[in-house]
Amino acid sequence: MTIPTPPPGLPRTAGELRSSGHELRSIKVEMRENLLTSLRSGQARWPGIVGFDRTVLPQLERALIAGHDVVLLGERGQGKTRLLRALHSLLDEWTPVIEGSELGEHPMHPITPVSLRRAAELGDELPVAWRHRSERYVEKLATPDTSVGDLVGDVDPVKVAEGRSLGDPETIHYGLVPRAHRGIVTINELPDLAERIQVALLNVMEERDIQIRGYSLRLPLDVLLVATANPEDYTNRGRIITPLKDRFGAEIRTHYPEEIDDEVSLMRQEADLPAEVGDHLLEVLARFVDHLRESSAVDQRSGVSARFAIAAAETVAAAALHRSALTGEEPPVARPVDLAAVPAVLRGKIEFEAGEEGREDELLGYLLRRSVADTSRGLFAGLDLQSLADAVVDGHPVATGEQITGKSVLTALPELPVLHQVAERAGVRAEDSPGRIASAVELALESLYLAKRLGKDSDDDRSVYS
């Protein structure tokens, strides 16, 4: 990530900073005031966060206004990390620091022995640098091998070897939390942190200071500590120790998208699609994921991550691009036939309940067909598809598959007014590419098959509606 260059004209010494009228604010006050300003102005505060508008975000905003440290509790793939990474947008774009200070201290409030000495010696000539808000966010993935030294600090043997005594506070090498002074510290998967390491955070969260190997050193740290945890980790694999959990001011439950439209928006936003995938196919995938999250055969403690939906959309797009390479069809457009690639490729991303061994493919196939039926039922509600069914039955079978172009699908059918209506329901215009029109028509054919109004014969690489 490229750090922007500070704008010209900013104060460069402590004296200039004081003369400019700059006021020192703690990070929690800074975030509270910036959040309240954005609330009053109605501007977007959480870009890229989907599905939390009425649930998680109001709770988080209230916690930040209250000045609370926060833990987000939720299953995998619910956007917890994405949400926490958006927190730094509530910081001032630029903040002054003592130039060269190890912990990025404010020129009006040095806290380390070195900075205190420099401030006393230089006075108003103390040099000031400017730090961008993106540099004030640090993130640590909690792993069993994380040490107290990583988070808080330890004695630096190099500084001791230089001749300083072990009692000299300047021999300390500061860890991640002190280095995030005047910033946001995020610890992902906090329960995976060993309990003895969690103890080291108690002083940071309550007394806002650190203790390193018995040093009598008090650093009034100014940090916002936020963490994520999985409910399964919370109760089984690991836990947040009770004293530490008590120090978090707010525990907020996250969730998967509750609306199909939110899941579609998330896929559209996050997926890297090398071919065109229509909203009707994304809706099928969104419903598929929703059915998986409700299925008693799927281990819901593990959850069905939003990454599954994103990977499914990318798989469907890849299947369309693969067909395009084989047939020369341009532009590559996904069709319902490409949905068949999803269960086989992504089966390993789902944990099934014990006792479902051997039925995984059957279950995934059933839920995918159900998702297609649900989508087409809503998309074509009130539309009479009988003329399309009659045309297929009366001698116009339609073949589709990996090596069959959209144009071939359309030329197999006679000119029917209902085809234009089907395309219109899917948001496709008459002048659009054959692939787009065929994608909508194929969904209508599949819905007729699922309603037992058409037959379908399938082999390895093609299916025929008849």
C-alpha positions in Angstrom: 0.0 0.0 0.0 1.4 3.4 -1.0 1.3 6.0 1.8 0.2 9.4 0.6 2.5 12.4 1.0 1.5 14.9 3.6 0.1 18.1 2.2 2.4 21.2 2.2 2.0 23.9 4.9 1.6 21.6 7.9 3.4 22.6 11.1 6.9 21.2 11.3 7.8 22.0 14.9 6.1 21.7 18.3 6.0 25.5 18.5 4.3 25.9 15.1 1.8 23.1 16.1 0.8 25.0 19.2 0.5 28.3 17.3 -1.8 26.6 14.8 -4.4 26.0 17.5 -4.1 22.2 17.2 -5.7 20.3 20.1 -4.6 17.0 21.5 -7.4 14.4 21.4 -7.3 10.7 22.5 -8.0 8.2 19.7 -11.4 7.3 21.2 -12.4 11.0 21.3 -11.1 11.5 17.8 -13.1 8.6 16.4 -16.2 9.6 18.4 -16.2 13.2 17.1 -15.5 12.1 13.5 -18.2 9.5 13.6 -20.7 12.0 15.0 -19.8 14.4 12.2 -20.4 11.8 9.5 -23.7 10.8 11.1 -24.9 14.4 11.1 -23.8 14.9 7.5 -25.3 11.6 6.3 -22.1 10.6 4.4 -21.2 7.0 3.9 -19.2 5.6 6.8 -18.6 1.9 6.0 -17.8 1.5 2.3 -17.8 -2.1 1.1 -19.7 -3.4 4.1 -22.9 -5.3 3.0 -25.9 -6.5 5.0 -25.1 -5.0 8.4 -26.9 -1.7 8.0 -29.7 -2.4 10.4 -27.9 -4.8 12.8 -24.2 -4.8 13.3 -23.3 -1.3 12.2 -25.6 0.6 14.6 -24.3 -1.5 17.5 -20.7 -0.8 16.5 -21.3 2.9 16.1 -22.8 3.1 19.6 -19.8 1.2 21.0 -17.4 3.6 19.4 -19.3 6.6 20.6 -19.2 5.1 24.1 -15.4 4.7 23.8 -15.5 0.9 24.2 -13.0 -1.6 23.1 -14.9 -4.1 20.9 -14.9 -7.9 20.2 -16.8 -9.1 17.1 -18.2 -12.6 17.5 -19.3 -14.6 14.5 -18.7 -17.6 12.3 -16.1 -17.6 9.6 -16.6 -15.5 6.4 -19.0 -13.0 7.9 -16.9 -10.0 7.1 -15.5 -9.3 10.6 -12.0 -8.5 9.4 -13.3 -6.4 6.5 -15.4 -4.4 9.0 -12.5 -3.8 11.4 -10.3 -2.7 8.5 -12.8 0.0 7.8 -12.4 1.6 11.2 -9.4 3.6 10.3 -11.6 5.8 8.0 -12.9 7.4 11.2 -9.5 8.7 12.2 -8.2 12.1 11.2 -6.5 11.9 7.8 -3.2 13.3 9.2 -2.0 13.4 12.7 1.2 14.9 14.1 3.9 12.8 15.7 7.3 13.5 17.1 9.7 12.9 14.2 11.8 9.8 14.7 9.9 8.6 17.8 9.6 4.9 18.1 6.0 4.9 19.2 4.6 7.8 17.1 4.0 10.0 20.2 2.1 13.2 20.0 4.4 16.3 20.2 2.4 17.7 23.0 2.4 14.4 25.0 5.6 12.4 24.8 5.6 9.2 26.8 8.9 7.3 26.3 12.1 8.3 28.1 13.8 9.2 24.8 11.0 11.5 23.7 10.6 13.1 27.1 14.3 13.9 27.0 14.1 15.3 23.5 11.1 17.4 24.3 12.8 18.9 27.4 15.9 19.7 25.4 14.4 21.1 22.2 11.2 22.7 23.5 9.3 24.4 20.7 11.9 23.3 18.2 11.0 19.6 18.7 10.6 18.4 15.1 7.1 17.2 14.0 6.2 14.7 11.3 2.8 13.7 10.0 1.3 10.2 10.0 -1.5 9.1 7.6 -4.5 7.4 9.2 -3.7 4.2 7.2 -0.5 3.9 9.3 -2.4 4.0 12.5 -4.1 0.6 12.0 -2.2 -2.6 12.9 -3.5 -6.1 12.7 -2.3 -9.3 14.3 -3.5 -12.9 13.6 -3.5 -14.7 16.9 -1.6 -17.9 16.6 -0.5 -20.4 19.4 3.2 -19.3 18.8 2.5 -15.6 19.5 4.6 -14.4 22.4 4.3 -11.7 25.0 7.3 -10.1 23.3 5.4 -9.9 20.0 2.5 -8.1 21.5 3.9 -6.1 24.4 7.7 -6.1 24.1 10.9 -7.6 25.5 14.5 -6.7 26.4 16.6 -6.0 23.3 19.9 -8.0 23.7 21.6 -5.8 21.1 21.0 -2.7 23.2 22.2 -4.5 26.3 25.3 -5.6 24.4 26.0 -2.0 23.6 26.8 -1.4 27.2 23.5 -0.3 28.7 22.3 -1.9 32.0 19.4 -4.3 32.1 17.5 -1.7 34.3 17.6 0.9 31.6 14.2 1.3 30.0 15.8 2.2 26.7 16.9 -1.4 26.3 13.3 -2.4 25.7 12.2 -3.4 22.2 8.5 -2.5 22.0 5.9 -5.0 20.7 3.0 -4.5 18.4 0.6 -2.9 20.9 2.9 -0.1 22.1 3.9 0.6 18.5 0.2 1.1 17.8 0.1 4.0 20.3 -2.5 6.5 19.2 -3.9 4.0 16.8 -6.2 0.9 16.4 -5.0 -2.6 17.3 -6.9 -5.5 15.8 -6.3 -9.1 17.0 -8.0 -11.7 14.8 -9.2 -15.0 16.3 -8.4 -13.8 19.8 -9.4 -17.2 21.5 -6.5 -18.9 19.6 -4.1 -16.7 21.7 -2.7 -18.7 24.6 -4.3 -17.8 27.9 -1.0 -16.7 29.4 -0.5 -14.4 26.5 -4.0 -12.9 26.9 -3.0 -12.0 30.5 -0.4 -9.7 29.1 -3.2 -7.6 27.6 -5.0 -7.0 30.8 -3.0 -3.9 31.8 -3.2 -2.6 28.3 -7.0 -2.6 28.3 -7.7 -1.4 31.8 -4.7 0.6 33.1 -3.5 1.5 29.6 0.1 0.7 30.4 2.5 -2.2 29.8 4.8 -4.3 32.0 7.9 -5.9 30.5 10.0 -8.4 32.5 9.6 -6.6 35.7 10.6 -3.2 34.4 9.1 -0.3 36.4 7.9 1.4 33.2 4.5 3.1 32.9 3.5 4.0 29.4 0.1 5.7 29.2 -0.9 4.0 25.9 -3.7 5.5 23.8 -5.1 2.6 21.7 -8.4 1.2 20.6 -8.3 -2.6 20.9 -10.7 -4.5 18.7 -10.8 -8.3 18.3 -12.6 -11.0 16.4 -13.6 -14.5 17.7 -15.5 -17.5 16.3 -18.2 -18.9 18.6 -16.8 -22.4 18.1 -13.4 -21.2 19.3 -15.1 -19.3 22.1 -16.4 -22.5 23.7 -14.2 -25.4 22.5 -10.8 -24.9 20.8 -10.0 -21.8 22.8 -11.6 -19.1 24.9 -11.2 -15.5 25.9 -10.2 -15.5 29.6 -12.8 -14.1 31.8 -10.8 -11.0 33.0 -10.0 -10.0 29.5 -13.5 -10.6 28.2 -14.7 -8.3 31.0 -12.5 -5.5 29.8 -14.1 -5.4 26.4 -16.8 -2.8 26.6 -18.9 -4.3 23.8 -19.4 -7.7 22.3 -21.2 -7.6 18.9 -22.6 -10.6 17.0 -22.1 -10.6 13.3 -24.1 -12.7 10.8 -24.3 -13.8 7.2 -26.3 -11.7 4.8 -30.0 -11.9 5.7 -31.4 -10.9 2.3 -30.8 -12.5 -1.0 -30.1 -9.1 -2.6 -27.4 -8.5 0.0 -25.7 -11.8 -0.9 -25.9 -10.9 -4.6 -24.4 -7.4 -3.9 -21.6 -9.0 -2.0 -20.8 -11.4 -4.8 -20.9 -8.6 -7.3 -18.6 -6.5 -5.2 -16.0 -9.1 -4.1 -15.9 -11.7 -6.9 -13.3 -11.4 -9.7 -15.4 -12.5 -12.6 -13.5 -13.2 -15.9 -16.8 -13.5 -17.8 -20.3 -12.0 -17.5 -22.6 -13.5 -14.9 -26.2 -12.3 -14.9 -28.0 -11.3 -11.8 -30.4 -14.2 -12.2 -27.5 -16.7 -11.9 -26.0 -14.8 -8.9 -29.5 -15.0 -7.3 -29.4 -18.8 -7.9 -26.0 -19.0 -6.1 -27.2 -16.7 -3.3 -30.2 -19.0 -2.7 -28.0 -22.0 -2.9 -25.8 -20.6 -0.1 -28.9 -19.7 1.9 -30.2 -23.2 1.7 -26.9 -24.6 2.7 -26.9 -22.3 5.8 -30.4 -23.7 6.7 -29.7 -27.4 6.0 -29.5 -29.7 9.0 -27.0 -31.9 7.0 -24.4 -29.0 7.1 -22.4 -28.3 10.2 -23.7 -24.8 11.0 -21.2 -24.4 13.8 -18.6 -24.2 11.1 -20.8 -22.1 8.9 -21.0 -21.5 5.2 -18.7 -18.6 4.5 -19.4 -15.7 2.3 -16.2 -16.8 0.5 -18.1 -19.8 -0.7 -20.6 -17.6 -2.5 -17.8 -15.5 -4.0 -15.9 -18.6 -5.1 -19.0 -20.1 -6.6 -19.6 -16.9 -8.7 -16.0 -17.0 -9.9 -16.3 -20.7 -10.7 -19.4 -20.1 -12.9 -17.6 -17.3 -14.7 -14.6 -19.5 -15.2 -16.8 -22.2 -16.8 -18.2 -19.6 -19.2 -14.8 -18.4 -20.2 -13.7 -22.1 -20.6 -16.6 -22.6 -23.1 -15.6 -19.4 -24.9 -12.1 -20.7 -25.4 -13.4 -24.0 -26.7 -16.1 -22.6 -29.0 -14.8 -19.1 -29.9 -18.1 -17.6 -28.6 -17.7 -13.9 -27.7 -18.3 -12.3 -25.3 -18.2 -15.1 -22.8 -21.5 -15.2 -20.8 -22.4 -17.7 -18.0 -25.5 -19.8 -18.5 -27.4 -22.1 -16.1 -25.5 -25.1 -17.5 -22.4 -23.6 -15.8 -23.9 -24.0 -12.4 -23.1 -27.7 -12.5 -19.4 -26.9 -11.9 -20.1 -25.4 -8.5 -20.8 -28.5 -6.3 -17.9 -30.5 -7.6 -15.3 -27.7 -7.2 -16.5 -26.3 -3.9 -17.6 -29.3 -2.0 -14.5 -29.2 0.2 -15.4 -25.8 1.5 -18.4 -27.2 3.5 -18.4 -29.2 6.7 -21.2 -31.8 6.8 -22.7 -33.4 9.9 -21.6 -36.8 10.9 -23.7 -39.5 9.3 -23.9 -37.6 5.9 -20.9 -39.4 4.5 -21.6 -40.5 0.9 -24.6 -38.2 0.5 -22.7 -35.0 0.0 -23.1 -34.8 -3.8 -26.7 -35.8 -3.7 -27.5 -33.1 -1.1 -25.6 -30.4 -3.0 -27.3 -31.3 -6.3 -30.7 -31.2 -4.7 -30.2 -27.8 -3.0 -28.8 -26.4 -6.3 -31.9 -27.6 -8.2 -34.1 -26.1 -5.5 -32.3 -22.8 -5.8 -32.8 -22.7 -9.6 -36.5 -23.5 -9.1 -36.9 -20.8 -6.4 -35.2 -18.2 -8.6 -37.1 -19.0 -11.8 -40.4 -19.0 -9.9 -39.8 -15.5 -8.8 -38.3 -14.3 -12.1 -41.0 -15.7 -14.3 -44.0 -15.3 -12.0 -47.2 -14.7 -14.0 -45.5 -15.5 -17.3 -47.0 -18.3 -19.3 -44.2 -20.6 -20.5 -46.5 -23.2 -22.1 -45.7 -22.1 -25.6 -42.0 -22.7 -25.0 -42.7 -26.1 -23.6 -45.0 -27.0 -26.5 -42.3 -25.9 -29.0 -39.7 -28.2 -27.4 -42.1 -31.1 -27.3 -43.3 -30.6 -30.8 -39.9 -31.3 -32.4 -37.5 -28.6 -31.2 -35.3 -30.3 -28.6 -32.7 -27.9 -27.2 -29.1 -29.1 -26.4 -26.8 -27.2 -24.0 -23.4 -27.9 -22.6 -19.8 -26.9 -22.3 -19.2 -26.9 -26.0 -22.5 -25.5 -27.2 -22.8 -21.8 -27.8 -25.6 -19.5 -26.8 -26.4 -19.0 -30.5 -26.9 -22.8 -31.0 -29.3 -22.8 -28.1 -31.4 -20.1 -29.6 -31.4 -21.4 -33.2 -32.8 -24.7 -31.9 -36.1 -22.9 -31.1 -38.6 -21.3 -33.4 -39.3 -17.6 -33.1 -41.6 -17.3 -30.1 -43.0 -14.1 -28.4 -42.5 -15.7 -25.0 -38.7 -15.8 -25.6 -38.6 -12.0 -25.7 -40.7 -11.9 -22.5 -38.3 -14.3 -20.8 -35.3 -12.2 -21.8 -37.0 -9.0 -20.6 -37.7 -10.6 -17.2 -33.9 -11.3 -16.9 -33.0 -7.7 -17.8 -31.8 -8.7 -21.3 -32.6 -6.6 -24.4 -33.4 -7.9 -27.9 -30.2 -6.4 -29.3 -28.0 -8.1 -26.6 -25.6 -10.9 -27.5 -26.9 -14.4 -28.1 -25.2 -15.6 -25.0 -27.1 -13.2 -22.8 -30.5 -14.1 -24.3 -29.6 -17.9 -24.2 -28.8 -17.6 -20.5 -32.3 -16.4 -19.7 -34.0 -18.9 -22.1 -32.0 -21.7 -20.6 -33.2 -20.8 -17.1 -36.7 -21.0 -18.4 -36.1 -24.4 -19.9 -34.6 -25.6 -16.7 -37.5 -24.3 -14.7 -39.9 -26.3 -17.0 -37.8 -29.4 -16.5 -37.8 -29.0 -12.7 -41.6 -28.5 -12.9 -41.8 -31.9 -14.8 -43.2 -30.2 -17.9 -40.1 -31.1 -20.0 -37.7 -34.0 -20.0 -33.9 -33.7 -19.9 -31.3 -36.3 -20.9 -27.7 -35.6 -19.7 -24.3 -37.1 -20.2 -20.8 -36.0 -19.4 -20.7 -32.8 -21.5 -24.2 -32.0 -22.7 -27.9 -32.0 -21.8 -30.9 -32.1 -24.1 -34.3 -30.7 -23.2 -37.0 -32.7 -25.0 
